């Protein structure tokens, strides 16, 4: 890799780590379960590229499949609590 490419990849990694941290702060500070889901989605969006960069494609596929399913389950549970 050339030096410019390496710097760009490092910048992207820092950006994705920042996105994950923003999602963490957001999920921790929100009280409403639906708002927490948005924060958890932002965490997943920030962590998934980091997992792919490290070469753990099997873990990335598992995370990409598990996060939406758990989101649906949490939405169903929250809906039951509202009744």
C-alpha positions in Angstrom: 0.0 0.0 0.0 1.1 3.5 -0.6 1.5 6.0 2.1 -1.6 8.0 1.1 -3.8 4.9 1.1 -2.6 4.0 4.6 -3.4 7.5 6.0 -6.8 7.3 4.4 -7.6 3.9 5.9 -6.4 5.2 9.3 -8.7 8.2 9.0 -11.6 5.9 8.1 -10.9 3.7 11.1 -10.9 6.7 13.4 -14.1 7.9 11.9 -15.8 4.5 12.4 -14.5 4.3 15.9 -16.0 7.8 16.5 -19.3 6.7 15.1 -19.3 3.7 17.5 -18.5 6.0 20.5 -21.3 8.4 19.5 -23.7 5.5 19.4 -22.6 4.3 22.8 -23.1 7.7 24.4 -26.4 8.0 22.6 -27.7 4.6 23.8 -26.5 5.2 27.3 -28.1 8.6 27.7 -31.5 7.9 26.1 -34.4 6.7 28.3 -36.9 5.6 25.7 -36.3 2.0 24.4 -36.9 3.1 20.8 -34.3 5.8 21.0 -31.9 3.2 22.5 -32.4 1.0 19.4 -31.2 3.9 17.2 -28.1 4.2 19.4 -27.5 0.4 19.1 -27.9 0.6 15.4 -25.3 3.4 15.2 -22.9 1.3 17.3 -23.3 -1.6 14.9 -22.7 0.7 12.0 -19.5 1.9 13.5 -18.2 -1.5 14.7 -19.0 -3.6 11.6 -16.4 -1.9 9.3 -13.7 -2.3 12.0 -14.5 -6.0 12.2 -14.2 -6.3 8.4 -10.9 -4.4 8.4 -9.4 -6.9 10.8 -10.4 -9.7 8.5 -13.1 -11.4 10.6 -15.7 -11.7 7.7 -17.5 -14.6 9.4 -18.1 -12.4 12.5 -19.2 -9.5 10.3 -21.7 -11.7 8.5 -23.0 -13.0 11.9 -23.3 -9.4 13.3 -25.0 -8.2 10.1 -27.6 -11.0 10.5 -28.1 -10.8 14.3 -28.5 -7.1 14.8 -31.6 -6.7 12.6 -33.2 -9.8 14.2 -32.6 -8.6 17.7 -33.9 -5.2 16.8 -37.2 -6.8 15.6 -37.4 -8.8 18.8 -36.8 -5.7 21.0 -39.4 -3.8 19.1 -41.9 -6.6 19.7 -41.1 -6.6 23.4 -41.4 -2.9 23.7 -44.7 -3.0 21.9 -46.1 -5.4 24.4 -45.0 -3.2 27.3 -46.9 -0.3 25.8 -50.2 -2.1 26.0 
